[in-house]
């Protein structure tokens, strides 16, 4: 959770810590909520590392993609594609420390 708080300014809305140390949490970035959890194969929840890649990517629409992208990289995200103008968007892509891909951008005016 600390990565998402540092990278995207996420707030923790809900959290469950199990006795074995696993976590399930609901986070929000500017009101957009998402859930994160530790890998739990017994519930068919697998990490990108286990799958050798991510099955989804998130698109985070923000007013200043360049600033949010830089903050995410400073927090530990790895650059996949630098922010640039393409396909009507100002957009860049990072992979978080857990293997999830995030596109950070906004539609061009």
Backbone as JSON Lines, residues from 0, in Angstrom:
{"i":0,"aa":"X","n":[0.81,-1.19,0.0],"ca":[0.0,0.0,0.0],"c":[0.86,1.26,0.0]}
{"i":1,"aa":"X","n":[2.0,1.18,0.61],"ca":[2.85,2.37,0.7],"c":[3.27,2.87,-0.68]}
{"i":2,"aa":"X","n":[3.52,1.95,-1.61],"ca":[3.87,2.38,-2.96],"c":[2.74,3.21,-3.55]}
{"i":3,"aa":"X","n":[1.51,2.73,-3.48],"ca":[0.38,3.43,-4.1],"c":[0.12,4.78,-3.42]}
{"i":4,"aa":"X","n":[0.35,4.85,-2.12],"ca":[0.21,6.12,-1.42],"c":[1.27,7.11,-1.89]}
{"i":5,"aa":"X","n":[2.52,6.65,-2.0],"ca":[3.62,7.53,-2.43],"c":[3.52,7.89,-3.91]}
{"i":6,"aa":"X","n":[3.21,6.91,-4.73],"ca":[3.22,7.11,-6.19],"c":[2.02,7.9,-6.68]}
{"i":7,"aa":"X","n":[0.84,7.6,-6.16],"ca":[-0.4,8.16,-6.71],"c":[-1.21,8.98,-5.71]}
{"i":8,"aa":"X","n":[-0.72,9.12,-4.48],"ca":[-1.49,9.83,-3.47],"c":[-2.72,9.06,-3.02]}
{"i":9,"aa":"X","n":[-2.67,7.74,-3.13],"ca":[-3.81,6.9,-2.74],"c":[-4.09,7.02,-1.25]}
{"i":10,"aa":"X","n":[-5.36,6.89,-0.9],"ca":[-5.75,6.81,0.5],"c":[-6.32,5.42,0.77]}
{"i":11,"aa":"X","n":[-6.09,4.95,1.96],"ca":[-6.59,3.64,2.37],"c":[-8.02,3.79,2.86]}
{"i":12,"aa":"X","n":[-8.96,3.14,2.18],"ca":[-10.38,3.22,2.52],"c":[-10.77,2.08,3.44]}
{"i":13,"aa":"X","n":[-10.19,0.91,3.22],"ca":[-10.54,-0.29,3.97],"c":[-9.35,-1.23,3.93]}
{"i":14,"aa":"X","n":[-9.14,-1.97,5.03],"ca":[-7.99,-2.88,5.08],"c":[-8.27,-4.03,6.02]}
{"i":15,"aa":"X","n":[-7.86,-5.22,5.59],"ca":[-7.91,-6.42,6.44],"c":[-6.51,-7.01,6.46]}
{"i":16,"aa":"X","n":[-5.97,-7.21,7.65],"ca":[-4.69,-7.89,7.82],"c":[-4.97,-9.25,8.42]}
{"i":17,"aa":"X","n":[-4.52,-10.3,7.74],"ca":[-4.74,-11.65,8.28],"c":[-3.59,-12.01,9.22]}
{"i":18,"aa":"X","n":[-3.81,-12.99,10.09],"ca":[-2.76,-13.4,11.03],"c":[-1.45,-13.83,10.35]}
{"i":19,"aa":"X","n":[-1.55,-14.34,9.11],"ca":[-0.33,-14.79,8.42],"c":[0.4,-13.64,7.71]}
{"i":20,"aa":"X","n":[-0.1,-12.41,7.84],"ca":[0.55,-11.24,7.26],"c":[0.0,-10.79,5.93]}
{"i":21,"aa":"X","n":[-0.91,-11.56,5.34],"ca":[-1.51,-11.17,4.06],"c":[-2.43,-9.97,4.27]}
{"i":22,"aa":"X","n":[-2.56,-9.17,3.23],"ca":[-3.36,-7.95,3.31],"c":[-4.32,-7.89,2.13]}
{"i":23,"aa":"X","n":[-5.53,-7.41,2.4],"ca":[-6.5,-7.04,1.38],"c":[-6.91,-5.61,1.71]}
{"i":24,"aa":"X","n":[-6.87,-4.74,0.72],"ca":[-7.2,-3.35,1.0],"c":[-7.91,-2.7,-0.17]}
{"i":25,"aa":"X","n":[-8.76,-1.74,0.16],"ca":[-9.42,-0.9,-0.84],"c":[-8.76,0.47,-0.74]}
{"i":26,"aa":"X","n":[-8.24,0.95,-1.87],"ca":[-7.58,2.23,-1.94],"c":[-8.35,3.14,-2.89]}
{"i":27,"aa":"X","n":[-8.1,4.44,-2.79],"ca":[-8.74,5.4,-3.69],"c":[-7.73,6.46,-4.12]}
{"i":28,"aa":"X","n":[-7.8,6.82,-5.4],"ca":[-7.02,7.91,-5.96],"c":[-8.02,8.9,-6.53]}
{"i":29,"aa":"X","n":[-8.11,10.06,-5.93],"ca":[-9.07,11.09,-6.35],"c":[-10.48,10.52,-6.51]}
{"i":30,"aa":"X","n":[-10.89,9.67,-5.59],"ca":[-12.23,9.11,-5.6],"c":[-12.39,7.84,-6.41]}
{"i":31,"aa":"X","n":[-11.41,7.49,-7.24],"ca":[-11.47,6.25,-8.01],"c":[-10.9,5.13,-7.15]}
{"i":32,"aa":"X","n":[-11.74,4.16,-6.82],"ca":[-11.33,3.09,-5.91],"c":[-10.83,1.85,-6.65]}
{"i":33,"aa":"X","n":[-9.89,1.16,-6.02],"ca":[-9.41,-0.11,-6.51],"c":[-8.96,-0.94,-5.31]}
{"i":34,"aa":"X","n":[-8.9,-2.24,-5.5],"ca":[-8.52,-3.17,-4.45],"c":[-7.16,-3.77,-4.76]}
{"i":35,"aa":"X","n":[-6.39,-4.02,-3.71],"ca":[-5.13,-4.74,-3.83],"c":[-5.12,-5.84,-2.77]}
{"i":36,"aa":"X","n":[-4.41,-6.91,-3.08],"ca":[-4.31,-8.02,-2.14],"c":[-3.05,-8.81,-2.42]}
{"i":37,"aa":"X","n":[-2.57,-9.47,-1.41],"ca":[-1.47,-10.4,-1.61],"c":[-1.97,-11.58,-2.44]}
{"i":38,"aa":"X","n":[-1.06,-12.23,-3.1],"ca":[-1.4,-13.4,-3.9],"c":[-2.05,-14.46,-3.02]}
{"i":39,"aa":"X","n":[-3.13,-15.05,-3.52],"ca":[-3.8,-16.15,-2.81],"c":[-4.31,-17.16,-3.83]}
{"i":40,"aa":"X","n":[-3.47,-18.12,-4.2],"ca":[-3.88,-19.11,-5.2],"c":[-5.16,-19.86,-4.84]}
{"i":41,"aa":"X","n":[-5.42,-20.02,-3.55],"ca":[-6.65,-20.71,-3.13],"c":[-7.91,-19.95,-3.54]}
{"i":42,"aa":"X","n":[-7.76,-18.63,-3.84],"ca":[-8.88,-17.82,-4.32],"c":[-8.71,-17.45,-5.8]}
{"i":43,"aa":"X","n":[-7.76,-18.11,-6.47],"ca":[-7.44,-17.85,-7.88],"c":[-6.94,-16.42,-8.1]}
{"i":44,"aa":"X","n":[-6.26,-15.86,-7.1],"ca":[-5.64,-14.54,-7.21],"c":[-4.13,-14.74,-7.34]}
{"i":45,"aa":"X","n":[-3.61,-14.45,-8.53],"ca":[-2.2,-14.68,-8.81],"c":[-1.49,-13.36,-9.11]}
{"i":46,"aa":"X","n":[-0.25,-13.28,-8.73],"ca":[0.53,-12.08,-8.98],"c":[1.07,-12.09,-10.4]}
{"i":47,"aa":"X","n":[1.41,-10.91,-10.93],"ca":[2.04,-10.87,-12.25],"c":[3.33,-11.7,-12.29]}
{"i":48,"aa":"X","n":[4.06,-11.76,-11.19],"ca":[5.3,-12.57,-11.17],"c":[4.99,-14.04,-11.4]}
{"i":49,"aa":"X","n":[3.94,-14.54,-10.77],"ca":[3.56,-15.94,-10.95],"c":[3.1,-16.2,-12.37]}
{"i":50,"aa":"X","n":[2.41,-15.23,-12.95],"ca":[1.86,-15.39,-14.31],"c":[2.88,-15.03,-15.39]}
{"i":51,"aa":"X","n":[4.05,-14.55,-15.0],"ca":[5.06,-14.06,-15.95],"c":[4.53,-12.92,-16.79]}
{"i":52,"aa":"X","n":[3.74,-12.06,-16.18],"ca":[3.19,-10.88,-16.85],"c":[1.86,-10.51,-16.23]}
{"i":53,"aa":"X","n":[1.38,-9.36,-16.56],"ca":[0.12,-8.87,-16.01],"c":[-1.02,-9.16,-16.99]}
{"i":54,"aa":"X","n":[-2.18,-9.46,-16.46],"ca":[-3.33,-9.72,-17.33],"c":[-4.14,-8.46,-17.59]}
{"i":55,"aa":"X","n":[-3.85,-7.39,-16.86],"ca":[-4.57,-6.13,-17.05],"c":[-3.59,-4.97,-16.94]}
{"i":56,"aa":"X","n":[-4.07,-3.82,-17.33],"ca":[-3.35,-2.59,-17.03],"c":[-4.39,-1.55,-16.63]}
{"i":57,"aa":"X","n":[-4.01,-0.71,-15.72],"ca":[-4.88,0.35,-15.25],"c":[-4.54,1.63,-16.01]}
{"i":58,"aa":"X","n":[-5.54,2.44,-16.24],"ca":[-5.32,3.75,-16.84],"c":[-5.75,4.78,-15.81]}
{"i":59,"aa":"X","n":[-4.79,5.55,-15.34],"ca":[-5.02,6.59,-14.36],"c":[-5.07,7.92,-15.09]}
{"i":60,"aa":"X","n":[-6.25,8.52,-15.17],"ca":[-6.44,9.78,-15.86],"c":[-6.25,10.92,-14.86]}
{"i":61,"aa":"X","n":[-5.28,11.78,-15.15],"ca":[-4.93,12.86,-14.23],"c":[-4.73,14.15,-15.01]}
{"i":62,"aa":"X","n":[-4.76,15.27,-14.31],"ca":[-4.58,16.57,-14.96],"c":[-3.15,16.77,-15.45]}
{"i":63,"aa":"X","n":[-2.17,16.28,-14.71],"ca":[-0.76,16.49,-15.06],"c":[-0.03,15.15,-15.13]}
{"i":64,"aa":"X","n":[-0.14,14.44,-16.25],"ca":[0.49,13.12,-16.36],"c":[2.0,13.14,-16.13]}
{"i":65,"aa":"X","n":[2.66,14.2,-16.58],"ca":[4.12,14.26,-16.43],"c":[4.51,14.25,-14.95]}
{"i":66,"aa":"X","n":[3.81,15.01,-14.14],"ca":[4.12,15.1,-12.71],"c":[3.8,13.79,-11.99]}
{"i":67,"aa":"X","n":[2.64,13.21,-12.27],"ca":[2.26,11.96,-11.61],"c":[3.19,10.83,-12.04]}
{"i":68,"aa":"X","n":[3.55,10.8,-13.31],"ca":[4.49,9.8,-13.83],"c":[5.82,9.91,-13.09]}
{"i":69,"aa":"X","n":[6.34,11.12,-12.96],"ca":[7.62,11.34,-12.28],"c":[7.54,10.91,-10.82]}
{"i":70,"aa":"X","n":[6.43,11.2,-10.16],"ca":[6.26,10.81,-8.76],"c":[6.21,9.29,-8.64]}
{"i":71,"aa":"X","n":[5.52,8.62,-9.56],"ca":[5.45,7.16,-9.54],"c":[6.83,6.54,-9.72]}
{"i":72,"aa":"X","n":[7.61,7.07,-10.64],"ca":[8.96,6.56,-10.87],"c":[9.83,6.8,-9.63]}
{"i":73,"aa":"X","n":[9.72,7.98,-9.03],"ca":[10.48,8.27,-7.81],"c":[10.09,7.34,-6.67]}
{"i":74,"aa":"X","n":[8.84,6.87,-6.67],"ca":[8.36,5.96,-5.61],"c":[8.75,4.51,-5.86]}
{"i":75,"aa":"X","n":[9.3,4.21,-7.05],"ca":[9.77,2.85,-7.31],"c":[9.2,2.18,-8.55]}
{"i":76,"aa":"X","n":[8.34,2.87,-9.3],"ca":[7.83,2.29,-10.55],"c":[8.94,2.29,-11.6]}
{"i":77,"aa":"X","n":[8.87,1.34,-12.51],"ca":[9.82,1.26,-13.62],"c":[9.15,1.76,-14.89]}
{"i":78,"aa":"X","n":[9.88,2.53,-15.67],"ca":[9.35,3.1,-16.91],"c":[9.19,2.01,-17.96]}
{"i":79,"aa":"X","n":[8.02,1.94,-18.56],"ca":[7.77,1.11,-19.73],"c":[7.81,2.01,-20.97]}
{"i":80,"aa":"X","n":[7.04,3.1,-20.94],"ca":[7.05,4.11,-21.99],"c":[7.01,5.47,-21.34]}
{"i":81,"aa":"X","n":[7.91,6.35,-21.73],"ca":[7.89,7.72,-21.21],"c":[6.62,8.43,-21.66]}
{"i":82,"aa":"X","n":[6.27,9.49,-20.95],"ca":[5.09,10.28,-21.3],"c":[5.33,10.97,-22.63]}
{"i":83,"aa":"X","n":[4.35,10.85,-23.52],"ca":[4.4,11.52,-24.82],"c":[2.98,11.7,-25.34]}
{"i":84,"aa":"X","n":[2.85,12.42,-26.43],"ca":[1.56,12.62,-27.07],"c":[1.37,11.57,-28.15]}
{"i":85,"aa":"X","n":[0.29,10.79,-28.03],"ca":[-0.01,9.78,-29.04],"c":[-1.48,9.4,-28.95]}
{"i":86,"aa":"X","n":[-2.08,9.16,-30.08],"ca":[-3.45,8.67,-30.16],"c":[-4.45,9.58,-29.42]}
{"i":87,"aa":"X","n":[-4.17,10.88,-29.42],"ca":[-5.09,11.82,-28.77],"c":[-4.93,11.91,-27.27]}
{"i":88,"aa":"X","n":[-3.87,11.33,-26.74],"ca":[-3.61,11.35,-25.3],"c":[-2.21,11.84,-25.01]}
{"i":89,"aa":"X","n":[-2.02,12.43,-23.85],"ca":[-0.7,12.65,-23.24],"c":[-0.58,11.49,-22.27]}
{"i":90,"aa":"X","n":[0.36,10.53,-22.54],"ca":[0.3,9.25,-21.85],"c":[1.69,8.65,-21.67]}
{"i":91,"aa":"X","n":[1.89,8.02,-20.53],"ca":[3.1,7.24,-20.26],"c":[2.7,5.97,-19.52]}
{"i":92,"aa":"X","n":[3.61,5.01,-19.49],"ca":[3.29,3.72,-18.86],"c":[4.42,3.28,-17.94]}
{"i":93,"aa":"X","n":[4.04,2.85,-16.74],"ca":[4.98,2.33,-15.76],"c":[4.51,0.96,-15.28]}
{"i":94,"aa":"X","n":[5.44,0.22,-14.69],"ca":[5.08,-1.02,-14.01],"c":[5.44,-0.83,-12.55]}
{"i":95,"aa":"X","n":[4.48,-1.14,-11.67],"ca":[4.72,-0.94,-10.24],"c":[5.6,-2.06,-9.67]}
{"i":96,"aa":"X","n":[6.04,-1.94,-8.44],"ca":[6.94,-2.95,-7.88],"c":[6.33,-4.35,-7.79]}
{"i":97,"aa":"X","n":[5.03,-4.48,-8.0],"ca":[4.34,-5.76,-7.91],"c":[4.04,-6.36,-9.28]}
{"i":98,"aa":"X","n":[4.43,-5.62,-10.35],"ca":[4.26,-6.12,-11.7],"c":[3.01,-5.64,-12.41]}
{"i":99,"aa":"X","n":[2.24,-4.76,-11.78],"ca":[1.03,-4.22,-12.41],"c":[1.37,-3.02,-13.28]}
{"i":100,"aa":"X","n":[0.78,-2.97,-14.46],"ca":[1.05,-1.89,-15.41],"c":[0.02,-0.78,-15.25]}
{"i":101,"aa":"X","n":[0.54,0.45,-15.27],"ca":[-0.29,1.65,-15.13],"c":[0.02,2.59,-16.28]}
{"i":102,"aa":"X","n":[-1.01,2.99,-17.0],"ca":[-0.88,4.08,-17.97],"c":[-1.37,5.33,-17.24]}
{"i":103,"aa":"X","n":[-0.57,6.38,-17.33],"ca":[-0.87,7.62,-16.64],"c":[-1.01,8.69,-17.7]}
{"i":104,"aa":"X","n":[-2.19,9.29,-17.8],"ca":[-2.35,10.26,-18.87],"c":[-3.64,11.07,-18.78]}
{"i":105,"aa":"X","n":[-3.85,11.79,-19.85],"ca":[-5.08,12.58,-20.02],"c":[-5.33,12.76,-21.5]}
{"i":106,"aa":"X","n":[-6.59,12.89,-21.88],"ca":[-6.89,13.18,-23.28],"c":[-6.34,14.57,-23.64]}
{"i":107,"aa":"X","n":[-5.84,14.7,-24.86],"ca":[-5.38,16.0,-25.33],"c":[-6.59,16.85,-25.68]}
{"i":108,"aa":"X","n":[-6.47,18.12,-25.4],"ca":[-7.61,19.04,-25.68],"c":[-7.71,19.38,-27.13]}
